[in-house]
Amino acid sequence: MTKIAELRAKSADELREMLLALRKEQFNLRFQRATGQLEATGRIRAVRRDIARIKMLLGAEKRAGGRAAAGAGG
């Protein structure tokens, strides 16, 4: 599980790369669960929450960028 402070220190590009890697891992974990091969069941929850944290940070960054552009224009 990744701490939010560690994620905030990363750039948007790094966060997108992490998001892609986590989604791949999530797919593989779901596949393992479906075939009965999954042993670390708690990892599914941790990956899902890490994805949510990254998406939250990327969304907040996008909204903050939009406000700065809107404030500069008017």
N, CA, C and O atoms as a GROMACS GRO file, in nm:
protein
  296
    1MET      N    1   0.085  -0.118   0.000
    1MET     CA    2   0.000   0.000   0.000
    1MET      C    3   0.089   0.124   0.000
    1MET      O    4   0.183   0.134   0.079
    2THR      N    5   0.058   0.215  -0.088
    2THR     CA    6   0.137   0.335  -0.104
    2THR      C    7   0.076   0.448  -0.020
    2THR      O    8  -0.045   0.466  -0.018
    3LYS      N    9   0.162   0.522   0.046
    3LYS     CA   10   0.114   0.634   0.126
    3LYS      C   11   0.088   0.754   0.036
    3LYS      O   12   0.155   0.772  -0.066
    4ILE      N   13  -0.009   0.834   0.073
    4ILE     CA   14  -0.049   0.949  -0.008
    4ILE      C   15   0.064   1.050  -0.021
    4ILE      O   16   0.078   1.115  -0.125
    5ALA      N   17   0.147   1.066   0.083
    5ALA     CA   18   0.259   1.160   0.078
    5ALA      C   19   0.360   1.118  -0.029
    5ALA      O   20   0.417   1.203  -0.097
    6GLU      N   21   0.381   0.988  -0.044
    6GLU     CA   22   0.472   0.938  -0.147
    6GLU      C   23   0.417   0.968  -0.286
    6GLU      O   24   0.493   1.001  -0.377
    7LEU      N   25   0.286   0.956  -0.301
    7LEU     CA   26   0.224   0.981  -0.430
    7LEU      C   27   0.227   1.129  -0.466
    7LEU      O   28   0.245   1.166  -0.582
    8ARG      N   29   0.207   1.215  -0.365
    8ARG     CA   30   0.207   1.360  -0.392
    8ARG      C   31   0.344   1.409  -0.439
    8ARG      O   32   0.352   1.510  -0.508
    9ALA      N   33   0.449   1.338  -0.403
    9ALA     CA   34   0.584   1.377  -0.442
    9ALA      C   35   0.614   1.342  -0.588
    9ALA      O   36   0.715   1.387  -0.642
   10LYS      N   37   0.529   1.264  -0.651
   10LYS     CA   38   0.553   1.220  -0.788
   10LYS      C   39   0.489   1.315  -0.887
   10LYS      O   40   0.394   1.386  -0.855
   11SER      N   41   0.543   1.315  -1.010
   11SER     CA   42   0.486   1.397  -1.116
   11SER      C   43   0.363   1.329  -1.174
   11SER      O   44   0.337   1.212  -1.147
   12ALA      N   45   0.288   1.403  -1.253
   12ALA     CA   46   0.167   1.348  -1.315
   12ALA      C   47   0.201   1.231  -1.407
   12ALA      O   48   0.128   1.133  -1.412
   13ASP      N   49   0.312   1.241  -1.478
   13ASP     CA   50   0.352   1.132  -1.567
   13ASP      C   51   0.386   1.006  -1.488
   13ASP      O   52   0.350   0.895  -1.528
   14GLU      N   53   0.456   1.023  -1.377
   14GLU     CA   54   0.489   0.908  -1.293
   14GLU      C   55   0.363   0.844  -1.236
   14GLU      O   56   0.353   0.722  -1.226
   15LEU      N   57   0.266   0.929  -1.199
   15LEU     CA   58   0.141   0.876  -1.146
   15LEU      C   59   0.065   0.798  -1.252
   15LEU      O   60   0.007   0.693  -1.223
   16ARG      N   61   0.066   0.848  -1.376
   16ARG     CA   62  -0.002   0.776  -1.484
   16ARG      C   63   0.064   0.641  -1.511
   16ARG      O   64  -0.004   0.542  -1.538
   17GLU      N   65   0.198   0.637  -1.503
   17GLU     CA   66   0.269   0.511  -1.521
   17GLU      C   67   0.235   0.413  -1.410
   17GLU      O   68   0.214   0.294  -1.434
   18MET      N   69   0.229   0.464  -1.287
   18MET     CA   70   0.192   0.378  -1.174
   18MET      C   71   0.050   0.327  -1.189
   18MET      O   72   0.021   0.211  -1.159
   19LEU      N   73  -0.039   0.414  -1.236
   19LEU     CA   74  -0.178   0.375  -1.255
   19LEU      C   75  -0.189   0.262  -1.357
   19LEU      O   76  -0.264   0.167  -1.336
   20LEU      N   77  -0.116   0.274  -1.465
   20LEU     CA   78  -0.117   0.169  -1.567
   20LEU      C   79  -0.065   0.037  -1.510
   20LEU      O   80  -0.124  -0.068  -1.534
   21ALA      N   81   0.044   0.043  -1.435
   21ALA     CA   82   0.102  -0.078  -1.376
   21ALA      C   83   0.005  -0.140  -1.275
   21ALA      O   84  -0.009  -0.262  -1.269
   22LEU      N   85  -0.062  -0.057  -1.196
   22LEU     CA   86  -0.156  -0.109  -1.097
   22LEU      C   87  -0.278  -0.172  -1.164
   22LEU      O   88  -0.331  -0.272  -1.115
   23ARG      N   89  -0.323  -0.114  -1.273
   23ARG     CA   90  -0.437  -0.172  -1.344
   23ARG      C   91  -0.401  -0.308  -1.403
   23ARG      O   92  -0.483  -0.400  -1.405
   24LYS      N   93  -0.278  -0.320  -1.452
   24LYS     CA   94  -0.232  -0.450  -1.503
   24LYS      C   95  -0.226  -0.552  -1.390
   24LYS      O   96  -0.268  -0.666  -1.406
   25GLU      N   97  -0.174  -0.507  -1.275
   25GLU     CA   98  -0.167  -0.597  -1.160
   25GLU      C   99  -0.306  -0.638  -1.114
   25GLU      O  100  -0.330  -0.753  -1.078
   26GLN      N  101  -0.399  -0.542  -1.115
   26GLN     CA  102  -0.536  -0.571  -1.075
   26GLN      C  103  -0.598  -0.676  -1.168
   26GLN      O  104  -0.666  -0.767  -1.122
   27PHE      N  105  -0.575  -0.662  -1.296
   27PHE     CA  106  -0.625  -0.759  -1.392
   27PHE      C  107  -0.568  -0.898  -1.362
   27PHE      O  108  -0.642  -0.997  -1.359
   28ASN      N  109  -0.438  -0.904  -1.340
   28ASN     CA  110  -0.374  -1.032  -1.312
   28ASN      C  111  -0.426  -1.094  -1.182
   28ASN      O  112  -0.445  -1.215  -1.174
   29LEU      N  113  -0.448  -1.011  -1.081
   29LEU     CA  114  -0.500  -1.061  -0.954
   29LEU      C  115  -0.642  -1.115  -0.971
   29LEU      O  116  -0.676  -1.220  -0.915
   30ARG      N  117  -0.724  -1.044  -1.048
   30ARG     CA  118  -0.860  -1.092  -1.073
   30ARG      C  119  -0.857  -1.225  -1.148
   30ARG      O  120  -0.937  -1.315  -1.120
   31PHE      N  121  -0.766  -1.236  -1.242
   31PHE     CA  122  -0.753  -1.359  -1.320
   31PHE      C  123  -0.710  -1.474  -1.229
   31PHE      O  124  -0.763  -1.585  -1.239
   32GLN      N  125  -0.614  -1.447  -1.140
   32GLN     CA  126  -0.568  -1.550  -1.046
   32GLN      C  127  -0.681  -1.593  -0.953
   32GLN      O  128  -0.696  -1.711  -0.922
   33ARG      N  129  -0.761  -1.496  -0.908
   33ARG     CA  130  -0.872  -1.529  -0.819
   33ARG      C  131  -0.974  -1.618  -0.891
   33ARG      O  132  -1.027  -1.713  -0.833
   34ALA      N  133  -1.001  -1.586  -1.017
   34ALA     CA  134  -1.099  -1.663  -1.093
   34ALA      C  135  -1.052  -1.806  -1.118
   34ALA      O  136  -1.134  -1.898  -1.126
   35THR      N  137  -0.922  -1.825  -1.131
   35THR     CA  138  -0.869  -1.959  -1.157
   35THR      C  139  -0.830  -2.033  -1.029
   35THR      O  140  -0.782  -2.146  -1.035
   36GLY      N  141  -0.849  -1.969  -0.914
   36GLY     CA  142  -0.820  -2.034  -0.787
   36GLY      C  143  -0.673  -2.034  -0.750
   36GLY      O  144  -0.632  -2.111  -0.663
   37GLN      N  145  -0.593  -1.950  -0.812
   37GLN     CA  146  -0.449  -1.947  -0.786
   37GLN      C  147  -0.407  -1.835  -0.691
   37GLN      O  148  -0.291  -1.828  -0.652
   38LEU      N  149  -0.500  -1.749  -0.654
   38LEU     CA  150  -0.466  -1.632  -0.572
   38LEU      C  151  -0.444  -1.672  -0.427
   38LEU      O  152  -0.529  -1.737  -0.366
   39GLU      N  153  -0.330  -1.632  -0.372
   39GLU     CA  154  -0.300  -1.659  -0.232
   39GLU      C  155  -0.308  -1.532  -0.148
   39GLU      O  156  -0.357  -1.535  -0.035
   40ALA      N  157  -0.262  -1.420  -0.201
   40ALA     CA  158  -0.261  -1.293  -0.128
   40ALA      C  159  -0.389  -1.216  -0.159
   40ALA      O  160  -0.389  -1.123  -0.240
   41THR      N  161  -0.498  -1.256  -0.096
   41THR     CA  162  -0.627  -1.195  -0.127
   41THR      C  163  -0.634  -1.049  -0.085
   41THR      O  164  -0.709  -0.971  -0.145
   42GLY      N  165  -0.559  -1.011   0.015
   42GLY     CA  166  -0.559  -0.872   0.060
   42GLY      C  167  -0.496  -0.777  -0.040
   42GLY      O  168  -0.520  -0.656  -0.035
   43ARG      N  169  -0.417  -0.831  -0.130
   43ARG     CA  170  -0.350  -0.746  -0.229
   43ARG      C  171  -0.452  -0.683  -0.325
   43ARG      O  172  -0.429  -0.573  -0.375
   44ILE      N  173  -0.563  -0.751  -0.350
   44ILE     CA  174  -0.666  -0.695  -0.439
   44ILE      C  175  -0.718  -0.565  -0.381
   44ILE      O  176  -0.732  -0.466  -0.453
   45ARG      N  177  -0.746  -0.565  -0.252
   45ARG     CA  178  -0.797  -0.445  -0.185
   45ARG      C  179  -0.694  -0.333  -0.186
   45ARG      O  180  -0.728  -0.217  -0.212
   46ALA      N  181  -0.569  -0.366  -0.159
   46ALA     CA  182  -0.462  -0.265  -0.156
   46ALA      C  183  -0.443  -0.202  -0.293
   46ALA      O  184  -0.426  -0.081  -0.304
   47VAL      N  185  -0.445  -0.283  -0.397
   47VAL     CA  186  -0.428  -0.231  -0.534
   47VAL      C  187  -0.545  -0.141  -0.570
   47VAL      O  188  -0.525  -0.034  -0.627
   48ARG      N  189  -0.666  -0.184  -0.536
   48ARG     CA  190  -0.784  -0.103  -0.567
   48ARG      C  191  -0.777   0.034  -0.498
   48ARG      O  192  -0.812   0.136  -0.557
   49ARG      N  193  -0.731   0.034  -0.375
   49ARG     CA  194  -0.721   0.161  -0.301
   49ARG      C  195  -0.608   0.249  -0.354
   49ARG      O  196  -0.622   0.371  -0.358
   50ASP      N  197  -0.497   0.187  -0.395
   50ASP     CA  198  -0.389   0.266  -0.454
   50ASP      C  199  -0.435   0.330  -0.584
   50ASP      O  200  -0.402   0.446  -0.612
   51ILE      N  201  -0.512   0.257  -0.664
   51ILE     CA  202  -0.567   0.313  -0.788
   51ILE      C  203  -0.655   0.432  -0.756
   51ILE      O  204  -0.648   0.535  -0.823
   52ALA      N  205  -0.739   0.419  -0.655
   52ALA     CA  206  -0.828   0.529  -0.616
   52ALA      C  207  -0.749   0.651  -0.570
   52ALA      O  208  -0.785   0.764  -0.603
   53ARG      N  209  -0.641   0.629  -0.495
   53ARG     CA  210  -0.558   0.741  -0.449
   53ARG      C  211  -0.497   0.815  -0.568
   53ARG      O  212  -0.498   0.938  -0.572
   54ILE      N  213  -0.443   0.741  -0.661
   54ILE     CA  214  -0.379   0.803  -0.778
   54ILE      C  215  -0.481   0.879  -0.860
   54ILE      O  216  -0.455   0.991  -0.903
   55LYS      N  217  -0.597   0.819  -0.882
   55LYS     CA  218  -0.701   0.888  -0.960
   55LYS      C  219  -0.747   1.015  -0.891
   55LYS      O  220  -0.776   1.115  -0.956
   56MET      N  221  -0.754   1.010  -0.757
   56MET     CA  222  -0.794   1.128  -0.681
   56MET      C  223  -0.692   1.240  -0.699
   56MET      O  224  -0.728   1.356  -0.719
   57LEU      N  225  -0.563   1.205  -0.691
   57LEU     CA  226  -0.459   1.306  -0.706
   57LEU      C  227  -0.456   1.363  -0.847
   57LEU      O  228  -0.439   1.484  -0.865
   58LEU      N  229  -0.471   1.278  -0.947
   58LEU     CA  230  -0.471   1.325  -1.085
   58LEU      C  231  -0.591   1.416  -1.112
   58LEU      O  232  -0.579   1.516  -1.183
   59GLY      N  233  -0.706   1.381  -1.055
   59GLY     CA  234  -0.826   1.465  -1.070
   59GLY      C  235  -0.811   1.598  -1.001
   59GLY      O  236  -0.852   1.701  -1.054
   60ALA      N  237  -0.753   1.597  -0.881
   60ALA     CA  238  -0.734   1.721  -0.807
   60ALA      C  239  -0.635   1.812  -0.880
   60ALA      O  240  -0.652   1.934  -0.884
   61GLU      N  241  -0.532   1.751  -0.936
   61GLU     CA  242  -0.434   1.828  -1.012
   61GLU      C  243  -0.497   1.890  -1.136
   61GLU      O  244  -0.468   2.004  -1.172
   62LYS      N  245  -0.583   1.814  -1.201
   62LYS     CA  246  -0.651   1.863  -1.321
   62LYS      C  247  -0.743   1.980  -1.286
   62LYS      O  248  -0.747   2.081  -1.357
   63ARG      N  249  -0.818   1.965  -1.176
   63ARG     CA  250  -0.908   2.072  -1.134
   63ARG      C  251  -0.831   2.197  -1.093
   63ARG      O  252  -0.872   2.308  -1.125
   64ALA      N  253  -0.720   2.179  -1.025
   64ALA     CA  254  -0.638   2.293  -0.983
   64ALA      C  255  -0.580   2.364  -1.103
   64ALA      O  256  -0.572   2.487  -1.105
   65GLY      N  257  -0.539   2.289  -1.203
   65GLY     CA  258  -0.487   2.348  -1.327
   65GLY      C  259  -0.595   2.426  -1.401
   65GLY      O  260  -0.567   2.531  -1.459
   66GLY      N  261  -0.717   2.375  -1.400
   66GLY     CA  262  -0.829   2.444  -1.466
   66GLY      C  263  -0.863   2.573  -1.397
   66GLY      O  264  -0.896   2.672  -1.463
   67ARG      N  265  -0.857   2.576  -1.265
   67ARG     CA  266  -0.886   2.698  -1.191
   67ARG      C  267  -0.781   2.805  -1.217
   67ARG      O  268  -0.813   2.923  -1.229
   68ALA      N  269  -0.654   2.762  -1.226
   68ALA     CA  270  -0.548   2.859  -1.250
   68ALA      C  271  -0.565   2.923  -1.388
   68ALA      O  272  -0.544   3.043  -1.403
   69ALA      N  273  -0.602   2.843  -1.486
   69ALA     CA  274  -0.622   2.897  -1.622
   69ALA      C  275  -0.744   2.989  -1.626
   69ALA      O  276  -0.740   3.092  -1.693
   70ALA      N  277  -0.850   2.954  -1.554
   70ALA     CA  278  -0.970   3.036  -1.552
   70ALA      C  279  -0.944   3.167  -1.479
   70ALA      O  280  -0.994   3.272  -1.519
   71GLY      N  281  -0.867   3.160  -1.371
   71GLY     CA  282  -0.837   3.281  -1.295
   71GLY      C  283  -0.747   3.376  -1.373
   71GLY      O  284  -0.759   3.497  -1.357
   72ALA      N  285  -0.658   3.325  -1.456
   72ALA     CA  286  -0.566   3.409  -1.532
   72ALA      C  287  -0.639   3.481  -1.646
   72ALA      O  288  -0.598   3.589  -1.690
   73GLY      N  289  -0.747   3.420  -1.693
   73GLY     CA  290  -0.817   3.478  -1.807
   73GLY      C  291  -0.913   3.588  -1.771
   73GLY      O  292  -0.954   3.666  -1.857
   74GLY      N  293  -0.952   3.596  -1.644
   74GLY     CA  294  -1.059   3.689  -1.620
   74GLY      C  295  -1.047   3.770  -1.503
   74GLY      O  296  -1.135   3.852  -1.476
   0.00000   0.00000   0.00000
